[in-house]
C-alpha cells in the first residue's frame, strides 16, 4: 500500500493523532479548506455520519485550518437535485455547523476546465478554496465497481449539467451488425437491453456505464462520446489539477452494495476494514481495492457490478501519468 497510511477498524481511536500528523504537512494554519464529501441521499443508511465527520473537522481546527463541508446537487430527481433541496437534506442528516463544527456549502457554481477535448464544469468553491480534503466513503457503484476518491471528484466535484453529460457520453451506439451473442445483456446493471433480430437499448433506463461496450465481442458497440470510465476520470483530473492543495481519506466501513446516491444501498458486502489516508489519489484507490479483495477473498464489486474498480483507477492513472 504505497504512500498510504492505514488505520485498522479495531484501532480507530488512533484517528485524531494520526490525522493530525498527516495534515500538518499538507495544509497551513489560516487556510480555508473544502472538505468534499457526500452527505447522503434521503433514506440512505451508510453515508459518512456527522459524528464521524466532526472528528475530522476537530483535527483540522486544531491545526488552525478553516474547514467547510462541500457537495454539489445531482442530475436526477430526488432530495438533492437543487441547491435548496440538498441543503435541506444535509440538514436533516445532521450536517449543520452546530453538529460538525463548520459551515456547509452546496453549490452548482463552476469554472470550465478542458481535459482531452471535453470541457468539464468544476465546482467553483473547490477551485477557490486554499485546499481540498477529499473525504470518501468507499462503497459499491453500478458504473465503476466501487466509488471512492475518484468517484467523489469525477462526479461530485462537477456541476449537475456535467454529471449528466458524463453519463450520456457513455451510452451505447450500435455501429455494426449485432451478432446476437447477448454478452452485453449479461453485464447491464439496469436490465436495459432487448433483442429481436438485433439489439435494442431502452435509453430511459441506461445509466451510461459502458459495461455493454466493454463486453461486446464483435466491437459493434461504441459510446456516444467516450466510455464512462474515461469521462469520470477526466472530471476527477479536471478538478484535482485545479486544486491548490489536496489530501485524501477513504473510509472502508459499511461497504455496501450500492452508492450513497441511492436511498436503498442494499446489503453490506464486506466487513469493516478501517481508514486509509494519502496525498496520492491513485495509491489510495489501489490500496482500497487491495484491502477489499483481501477481506472478501475476491473482487466482490466486480462480481456484483460486472466491472472491476481497477478499470476507472487505471484510467485515472493514465491521465495523471500523461499529464493531460
C-alpha positions in Angstrom: 0.0 0.0 0.0 2.5 2.6 -1.3 2.2 6.1 0.0 -0.8 5.4 2.2 -1.4 5.4 6.0 -3.8 2.7 7.2 -5.7 2.6 10.5 -7.4 -0.8 11.2 -11.0 -0.8 12.1 -10.0 -2.1 15.6 -7.7 0.9 16.1 -9.9 3.9 15.2 -9.0 5.6 18.4 -5.8 6.5 16.7 -7.6 8.6 14.0 -7.1 12.0 15.5 -3.5 11.6 16.4 -2.7 10.1 13.0 -4.6 12.6 11.0 -3.0 15.5 12.9 0.4 14.3 11.9 -0.7 13.8 8.3 -2.5 17.1 7.7 0.1 19.4 9.3 2.5 18.6 6.5 -0.1 19.4 3.8 -2.1 22.4 4.9 -1.1 25.6 6.8 -2.8 27.4 9.6 -5.3 30.0 8.4 -6.1 28.3 5.1 -9.7 27.7 4.0 -10.1 24.0 3.3 -13.0 22.5 1.5 -14.0 19.0 2.8 -15.5 17.3 -0.3 -17.9 14.6 0.9 -21.2 13.0 0.0 -23.9 13.8 2.6 -26.2 11.0 1.6 -29.4 10.6 -0.4 -32.6 10.7 1.7 -33.2 7.2 3.1 -29.6 6.0 2.7 -28.2 4.4 5.8 -24.5 4.2 5.1 -23.2 7.7 4.2 -20.5 9.1 6.5 -22.3 10.4 9.6 -21.9 13.9 11.1 -20.4 12.4 14.3 -17.5 10.9 12.3 -17.0 14.0 10.1 -16.9 16.1 13.3 -13.8 14.2 14.4 -12.1 15.2 11.1 -13.2 18.8 11.4 -12.0 19.0 15.0 -8.5 17.9 14.0 -8.4 20.5 11.2 -9.4 23.3 13.5 -6.7 22.2 16.0 -4.3 22.9 13.1 -5.7 26.4 12.7 -7.5 25.5 9.4 -10.8 26.9 8.4 -12.8 24.0 7.0 -16.2 23.8 5.4 -18.1 20.9 4.0 -18.9 20.9 0.3 -21.0 19.0 -2.2 -22.9 19.7 -5.4 -26.5 19.0 -6.5 -27.2 15.8 -8.5 -28.6 15.4 -12.0 -31.6 13.1 -11.2 -34.9 13.8 -9.4 -34.8 13.4 -5.7 -33.9 15.1 -2.4 -30.6 16.6 -3.7 -31.2 17.8 -7.3 -31.3 21.5 -6.4 -29.1 23.6 -4.0 -32.1 24.3 -1.8 -33.2 20.7 -1.6 -29.7 19.4 -0.9 -29.3 22.0 1.8 -32.4 20.7 3.5 -31.4 17.0 3.0 -27.9 17.8 4.5 -29.6 19.5 7.5 -31.9 16.5 8.0 -28.9 14.2 8.0 -27.3 16.3 10.7 -24.8 18.3 8.7 -25.1 21.6 10.4 -22.4 23.9 11.8 -23.7 23.2 15.3 -23.2 19.4 14.8 -20.0 19.2 12.8 -18.2 22.4 13.8 -18.0 24.1 10.4 -20.2 25.6 7.7 -21.8 23.6 4.9 -21.8 24.8 1.3 -23.9 23.3 -1.5 -23.2 24.9 -4.9 -23.6 24.4 -8.6 -21.3 27.4 -9.5 -18.4 26.4 -11.7 -15.3 27.1 -13.7 -14.7 25.5 -17.1 -11.7 23.1 -17.4 -10.8 21.3 -20.6 -9.4 17.7 -20.5 -8.8 15.8 -23.7 -11.2 18.0 -25.7 -14.1 17.9 -23.3 -15.0 20.9 -21.1 -15.8 19.9 -17.5 -17.6 22.4 -15.2 -15.6 22.1 -11.9 -17.4 23.4 -8.8 -16.0 26.9 -8.1 -15.9 26.7 -4.3 -13.4 23.8 -4.6 -11.2 25.6 -7.0 -11.4 28.8 -4.9 -10.5 27.0 -1.7 -6.9 27.1 -0.5 -7.0 23.3 -0.3 -9.4 20.3 -0.6 -9.7 17.3 1.7 -11.4 14.6 -0.2 -13.3 12.5 2.3 -14.8 9.5 0.7 -17.0 6.6 1.9 -15.9 3.5 -0.1 -19.0 1.6 -1.4 -20.3 -0.2 -4.4 -21.3 1.6 -7.6 -23.0 0.1 -10.7 -21.0 2.2 -13.1 -17.5 1.9 -11.6 -17.5 -1.3 -9.4 -16.9 0.9 -6.4 -17.0 4.6 -5.7 -14.3 6.2 -3.6 -12.0 9.3 -4.1 -12.1 9.3 -7.9 -15.8 9.0 -8.0 -16.1 11.6 -5.2 -14.3 14.1 -7.5 -15.2 12.8 -11.0 -18.9 13.2 -10.3 -19.2 15.1 -7.0 -16.9 17.9 -8.0 -18.9 18.6 -11.2 -22.0 20.6 -11.8 -25.2 18.7 -12.3 -25.0 19.6 -16.1 -21.6 18.0 -16.4 -22.7 15.0 -14.4 -25.4 14.4 -16.9 -23.1 14.8 -19.8 -20.7 12.2 -18.3 -23.5 9.6 -18.1 -24.8 10.5 -21.5 -21.4 10.2 -23.1 -21.0 6.5 -22.1 -24.3 5.3 -23.6 -24.0 2.6 -26.3 -24.4 3.2 -30.0 -24.7 0.3 -32.5 -22.3 0.9 -35.3 -22.3 -2.6 -37.0 -24.3 -5.8 -37.2 -25.3 -7.3 -33.9 -24.4 -10.9 -33.8 -26.9 -11.7 -31.0 -24.2 -13.2 -28.7 -26.1 -11.4 -25.9 -23.0 -10.9 -23.8 -23.9 -7.2 -23.4 -27.1 -8.0 -21.5 -25.2 -10.1 -19.0 -23.4 -7.1 -17.7 -26.1 -4.4 -17.9 -26.9 -3.2 -14.4 -30.3 -1.8 -15.3 -31.7 -4.7 -17.4 -31.8 -2.2 -20.2 -31.1 -4.5 -23.3 -33.6 -6.3 -25.5 -33.3 -8.4 -28.7 -35.2 -9.4 -31.7 -33.3 -9.6 -35.0 -30.9 -7.1 -33.5 -30.1 -5.4 -30.2 -32.2 -2.6 -28.6 -31.4 -0.2 -25.7 -34.1 1.4 -23.6 -32.3 4.7 -23.1 -34.7 5.8 -20.4 -33.1 3.2 -18.2 -29.5 3.4 -19.4 -27.1 4.8 -16.9 -24.2 5.1 -19.4 -21.9 2.8 -17.5 -20.4 1.4 -20.8 -20.4 -2.1 -19.5 -22.1 -3.4 -22.6 -19.5 -1.7 -24.8 -16.6 -3.4 -23.0 -18.5 -6.8 -23.2 -19.2 -6.7 -27.0 -17.1 -9.5 -28.6 -17.6 -8.1 -32.1 -16.7 -4.4 -31.5 -20.0 -3.1 -32.9 -20.9 -1.0 -29.8 -19.3 2.4 -29.3 -20.0 5.1 -26.7 -21.9 8.2 -27.8 -18.7 10.1 -26.9 -16.3 8.3 -24.6 -16.7 5.3 -22.2 -18.0 6.3 -18.8 -14.7 5.5 -17.0 -12.8 7.9 -19.2 -15.3 10.6 -18.8 -15.4 10.2 -15.0 -11.7 10.2 -14.6 -11.5 13.2 -16.9 -13.7 15.0 -14.4 -11.6 13.9 -11.4 -8.4 15.1 -13.2 -10.0 18.4 -14.2 -10.9 19.0 -10.5 -7.7 17.7 -9.0 -5.4 19.6 -11.4 -7.1 22.9 -10.3 -6.9 22.4 -6.6 -4.2 24.4 -4.8 -3.6 21.5 -2.3 -5.2 18.2 -1.8 -5.3 15.2 0.6 -7.5 12.0 0.6 -9.2 9.9 3.2 -11.0 6.7 2.2 -13.3 5.2 4.8 -13.7 1.4 4.3 -16.7 0.9 6.6 -20.3 0.0 5.8 -19.1 -1.4 2.5 -22.5 -1.5 0.9 -23.6 -2.9 -2.4 -24.7 0.4 -3.8 -23.7 4.1 -3.7 -24.7 6.7 -1.1 -26.6 8.3 -4.0 -29.5 5.9 -3.6 -32.0 5.6 -0.8 -31.6 1.8 -0.6 -27.9 0.9 -0.8 -28.6 -2.8 -0.4 -26.6 -5.1 1.8 -23.2 -4.5 3.3 -21.0 -6.9 1.3 -17.7 -6.8 3.2 -16.9 -6.4 6.9 -15.5 -3.1 8.1 -11.8 -2.7 7.3 -10.6 0.7 8.5 -9.5 4.0 7.2 -6.8 4.9 4.5 -5.1 8.3 4.2 -2.8 9.5 1.4 -1.7 12.5 -0.6 -1.9 10.4 -3.7 -5.3 9.6 -5.3 -4.1 6.6 -7.3 -2.3 5.0 -4.4 -5.2 5.3 -2.0 -7.7 3.9 -4.6 -5.4 0.9 -5.3 -4.9 0.3 -1.6 -8.7 0.4 -1.0 -9.2 -2.1 -3.8 -6.5 -4.4 -2.4 -7.8 -4.3 1.1 -11.4 -5.1 0.0 -10.2 -8.0 -2.2 -8.2 -9.4 0.7 -11.1 -9.1 3.1 -13.7 -10.6 0.7 -11.4 -13.2 -0.8 -12.3 -11.9 -4.3 -13.1 -8.8 -6.3 -16.5 -8.6 -4.8 -17.6 -5.5 -6.5 -16.6 -6.8 -9.9 -18.7 -9.9 -9.2 -21.7 -7.8 -8.2 -21.4 -4.9 -10.7 -19.7 -6.7 -13.6 -16.8 -4.1 -13.6 -13.7 -4.1 -11.5 -12.9 -0.8 -9.8 -9.5 -1.1 -11.4 -11.0 -0.1 -14.8 -11.5 3.5 -13.7 -8.5 3.5 -11.4 -6.2 2.6 -14.3 -7.9 5.3 -16.5 -7.1 7.9 -13.8 -3.5 6.6 -13.6 -3.1 7.1 -17.4 -4.3 10.7 -17.1 -2.1 11.5 -14.2 0.9 9.9 -15.9 0.4 11.6 -19.2 -0.4 15.0 -17.6 -3.4 15.5 -19.9 
